Amino acid sequence: MAVMDFNRYKEINDQRLNYREMEDANVVSYYRNTGCGDGYRIYLKVNDHGLVEDASYTTTGCGFGIVALAMATEYAKGKSMEDLRKLTPEILETLFEFPERRKNYPESAVAALKKAVEDWEKGATVPPEKRVSKAKALELLANQGHLREADLSSVMIEKENLNGVDFSHANLNNAFLQNSSFVGANFSGTNLRASFLNGADLRKANFRGADLRWAKLAGADIEGADFTGALYDIGTRVDQKQMYIFDVMTKAGKDLYVSTEE
């Protein structure tokens, strides 16, 4: 049975090894772990010879996901695309050995990295002009005082105070918004499909008519929030105690997914 090096696990998580957005990446790839619902982003800077000069990631996942992605991006540095295509979870575990019950994390990290390689080969990576960093989003907010109808697809805004901000009819598809504060914010008519709002403070926020299909709200504080007419589907993740919101929402999928996470 594998024995995890807990001290190294803690060190990687404390340092957030390779955890960052990369402004000069020429590969930005998105991967969603459909098992646990976590979102991964892989950033690669690939030179003209097809070698990875730099690699980083962001994720909504837990400590095991962070370690797995840290090892995957660390492995990627200096490697060719062919090397990355041959990567296996077993190879990744030569850098950090996961306990038996957590073997799915290196598997997911390898899958995310290989998807980045596929995106690079197909030219399907997110072009620079379509990337919206947290800095750009906050600059836009400072300049115009609101984010109404803004295209913020896949933006990463963690642990920020955005209380009362007007996001109405904005595009926040696949946005990383976890652990931020949105008390009294206006998300009416907003595209929040596949977004991550877990752990966010959403008290008294307005989600009327918003698209919350495949959104993750587990762990969020939704006291007093208005979800009237918002869309949900099988991928909308909530805590058991949050299920009452579906009474006023519009079902757009086959079933409901309820988070069983502690």
ABEGO torsion letter per residue (X at the ends): XBBBBAAAAAAAAAAGBGBBBBAABABBBBBBBAAAGBBBBBBBBBBAAGBBABBBBBBABBAAAAAAAAAAAAAABGBBAAAAAABBAAAAAAABBBBAAAAAAAAAAAAAAAAAAAAAAAGABBBAAABBBAAAAAAAAAAAGBABGBBABGBBBBGBBABGBBABGBBABGBBABGBBABGBBABGBBABGBBABGBBABGBBABGBBABGBBABGBBABGBBABGBBBBAABBBBAAAAAAAAABBBABABBBBBABX
